[in-house]
């Protein structure tokens, strides 16, 4: 029972084919393409894959992108299924004011993170940091209840906003240093430290609320830029969204 997991973000589509629809399943193939090239998936990346038995995905890029992905999925005899954030799923409770309005990528990542924590022993609070086009910092307590979270501009968005709103700041990408002495480094270091500060503040708030030291999990294509800056103990989990999709699919089959 092969399973295809798809994560359609604001910039790229990531996919992975698993040997079975359950957490810890072996990865048979995986890849990523920019949204501009998704119309070639059926003829290239997916052409020689063994047909998946089922699929589940999350998409934040809009309905038109979702329809284009579904057109590519027509090479197989499977029904496309897409995550819609709900009030409860796979052991996690959604505390958003309007649960259905929570981004499905955030919801799925939290489910993946919760299952990571539970697989290691006693449940603990977890802070889930996704670093992509946007940066999200989401807090889940020791019972699996999503308390709330932050949304920040990602590296590219932050840099573009500064360049557009400030004269004379169109400079090459800089490095992250403790005491920047040029504008490029000042821009990059400022953005990274702003994100790290948000993570560290939310970490302290979650620790104070639960009385426990949270687990900090970081994921997303730009996480290598942020992870060296924070002083907190953390773990980078590259496929946190896919782990959440596996947990959701496994839970659905078990019902």
N, C-alpha and C positions, 0 to 999 in steps of 0.2 A: 504494500500500500504506500506508494511514493507520494510525497506531499510537497507542493510548491508554495513557498512563502514569498510574498512580494511587499516591498516597502517603497511607496512612491512619495518622495519628499518634494521640496520646493525646487530642487536643482537636479537631482538624480533619481533614477529607479534602481533599487537594489533587489536582487532576487537570490533565492537559494532553493535547491532541490534536495529534499531529505529522503532517506530510505524508508522512513515511517513517520506518521504524524504524532510524535510524542517527544517530550523534553529529553535531550541527550541523544537524539537520533543522529546517525552518521550523515554527514553532508556529502552528497554525490556530485554536486556541481554548484557553482555560484558565480555571480557576476554583477556588474553595475554599468549603467549607461546614462548619459545625460538625457534629459527629457526631449531634447531636440531630435534624438535618434531613436526613440522608442518604436517608430513605425517600421524599423528593420529587425526587430527582435525575432519574429517568426522565420525570417529568411537567414538569420545569422546565429545569434547566441542560442536560440532555442531549437534550431532546426534539427540537430542531431541528439537532442535529449530524449531519454526514454519518457513516454507519456506519463505525466503525473496522474495519480488516482483522484486527487483532490487538491484544492488550492484555497488559500485564505490570504488576504492582503489588507493593508491599510493605505489610504491615499489622502494627502492633504493638498495636492496640487490642483484640485478642482474637477468638475464633472467632465469637461472636455478631455482632459488627460486620462481620466478613468475609462472613458469610452474608447479612446485610442488603445489603451492597454488591453481592453476586452477584445478588440478586433484582432490583436496579435494572439490572444489565447484561443482563438477559433481553430487553430491547427490541432487542438486536442478536444476530445469529447468530455469536457468538464464544465461544471457550472461555476462561473466566477462568484466568489463570496468576499465581501468587504466588511471590515469591522466598523460598527457604529458604537460609539461610547454608550455604555449603559450604567445603571445604578449599581450593578454588582456583576462580577464575572470572575470565574476561576480563583475564588478566594479573596478577591480585592473589592472593597467597597468604595464607590465613587462619591466623594464629598463635595463635588462641584455644585454650585448653586443651581445650574441647569446641566445635569449629567450629560445629556446628548450633545451639548455644545463644547465639551472638552475635546481637544484635538485627538483623533484616533491614534496618532503616533505616540503621544504622551501616555494615553491610556494603556496601549499595548506594551510600551516600555516599562511602565510601572508594574504591570502583571509579570513581565519577564523578570524584573528586578526582585519582586516579592518571592517568586519561585526560586530564584538563585539563593536568597537568604534562607528560605525554609528548607532547602535541600541540604543545608549545612548544619542543621540542628535547631535549637530553640529560636522562634521568631524574634526578630529585632527590628527597630525602626530603620528605615532605609531612605537615603536621599538620592534621587535619580537625576543625574545631570546629562542632558543631551546637547551636544555641541555641533550645530550645523549652520544653516542659513540663519536660523534663530537659535538662541540658547534658552533651554528650559531647565528649571531647578524645582523638582517636585518632591514633596515630603509625604511619606507613608509611615504610619505609626506601627507599633509592634503587633497590632491586631489585623493589619492589612487594610486599614482605613486611610484613604487618600485625604490628607488634611488641606492641601492647597499648594500652590506653587507660583513661581515667577516666570515671566517671559522677557528676555532681553534680546537686543539686536546682536546678530553674530558678527564675526570679524569683518566680513566684506561689507555688510550693511552699515556697520559703525564707521568704517573707513570712508565709504561713499558719502555718508551723511556729513562727515566733517569736511570732505573735499568740496561738496556742493554748497555748504553753508558758510564756509570760511575762505576768504581770498588768500591765495598763495600757498595752499596746503596740498597741491598736487605733486606729491613726492613719492619716490620709490618705497616699496614695502620695507619696513625696518625690522629690527630685532628686539626681543624682549630683554631689557637690561635693568639693573637696579636703579641706576642714576643716568638717564638718557642725556646725551650731550649733542644730539642733532634731532631735527624735526621728525625724520622717519622713525627713529627709535622711540621718540616721545609719543608718537601716535600709536604705534603698535603696543608699547608698554602700557600706555594709558588704557587702551581697550582691554587688554588681557587682565590688568589688575582690577578694572571695574567688574569684570566677570568673576574673577576669583573672589573679590570682596562680597559679591552677592551670594556666591556659594558658601563662603565661610559664615556669613551672617545667618543664612537659612539653616546651616548645620547647627549653629549654637542655639537657635530658636527651637529646632526639633529636639535637641538634647535636653533643653530646659523643660519642654512640654512633656516629654516621655520619661525623663529621669534615667535614660539609657544612652550609651554611646551609639550613635547611628552608624550603619554601614553606608559608605559613600561609593556609589557606582557611577562611572562616567562612560559615555558612549558617544558615537557620532564621528563623522569624518574629520572634524576639526579638533577633536579632543586632544591630540598630541600637542597642540599649541597652548592649551590651557592647563593640562595636567602638571607640567613642571613648575608652575607658579604657586599653586596652593601648598600650604604647609600641612594640610590635613592628610591623614592616611586614606588612600583611595584605591580602587581597582578599576581598570579599564576593561569593559566587556564589549567587544567589537560588535556583537550581533544581538544586542539586547532586544530590539524590536522583533527579530526573528524568534528569539526565545519566548517572547510573549505570544506570538502567533502560534507556536508549537503548543504552548500551555493551553491556549484557548481552544485549539482544534482537538487536543487530547481530552479536555474537559467536555467538549461537545459530544464526542464519540462515547464518552463514559456515561452520559445521561440516559 
